């Protein structure tokens, strides 16, 4: 599978590493070249310096032939915009965005434009589960 990841922070770098180890074709984009230092030396994918909402950068990443696009920067606005571009402009079949704002994540999910992962909700759910574990 050809996967493009936007954002080489902790999440993006980890995803890139895992998907690369699973033999997927991975391209990771970040606007800060120092971010690529998070990738292990054995990473075989492609790194691309650039802004992930720039259509030319996305084309250089091979988005026109991508099977999946994951927006994993620290910015909800950037992730939402990049994901929408991937889905609506380039018709990438699988588009996932990390959005910290639960309201925004719900809105995008309801419109069905992109799939979202909201660490805020996931963390709150897990903490509540741990808190209530064994309590009735």
N, C-alpha and C positions, 0 to 999 in steps of 0.2 A: 504494500500500500504506500502511496506517495502522500506524505503528511507534511504540512507546513505549520510551524509553530511560531507565533509572534510573541516575543518576550523571552529573554534568556535570564530571567531571575531564577529563584530557587525552583519554582514549579516548572517553568519552561525547560530549564536545563535538565531537571530530573526526568521529565517526560521525554525529552530528546534522547537521553541516555537509554531509557527503558525501551523506547520504540526502536532505536538503532540496534540494541542488543537482540531484539526480536526480528531483525532483518528487514525492517521497513526502511523505505527511502525517506530520510528526514532532512528537511531544510529548516533552519532556525534563523529568525530575523530579530535584530535588536538595533537600536539607534546608538548604543554605547558599546564600543569595541571591547572595553574591559569586562563586560558581562560574559563574553565568550570564555573567559578564564574559568567559569563554573563548569564547563564541559570537561569530561575526562580526556586524557591524551589519546585514548583509543577510539574516541568518537569518529565515525566514518562518514557522517552526514556532511551537509553543506552549511556553512555559516554565511550570512549575508548582512552586511551593515546597511541600515536604512530605516526609514519610517514606514511602519506597517500599514498606514492608511494611504500611502502613495501607490497608485495603480502601477506605475512603472517598476517600483521595487517589487510589488507582488508578481508582476509578469516575470521579472528576473528570477524570482524564487520558483517559477514554474507553476503558478496557481492555475493556469489554464488547463493543466493536466493533473491537478491535485485531486486525490480522493477525499482528503480531509484537511480542514483548517482549524487550528486551535488558537484562540486569542487569550494569552496568559500574561499580559503586562499587569502592572500594578494600578492601571487607570481604567475605571469602568467606561468612561467616555471613549477612550481609544479602543478598548476591547469591543464595545458595542458597535462602533463605527466600522472597525476593521472586519468584524464578523458579518455585518450587513453587506459590506462591499463584496466579501468573499461569496456570500450566498446570492445576492441579487444581481451583481455585475458579472461575476465569473461562474455562477451556478455550481459552486463546489457542493458535492453531494452531502457531505457531513461537516457541519460547522458548529463549533462549541466555543462558548465564551465564558470566562470566569468573570462574574460580576459580584462585587462585595455588597452592593445595595440590594436587599431582598425585594424591595418594591420594583426596582428596575428589572431584576431578574425575572420576577413574576410577569411583568408586562411583556417582556420579550418572549417568554415561554408561551403566554396566552396568544400572542399574535402568530406564533409558530414560525417566525422568521429564522430564529436560531435556537439551538439548545443552550441552556445555561447551567453553570455550576456556581452555587453561591456558598462560599466557605463560611460566611456569617451564619447562615441557617444550618448548615451541616454541623458546625461547631456547637451551636446552641442546642441542637437536637442531641448530639453526643454527650454534652455536659449534663443535660437534663436526664438522659438515660443513665449516666454514671451516678448522678446524684440520687436518683430514685431506685437504683439497683437494689433489690432486696427489700424495698419499702412499699408498703401498700397504702 
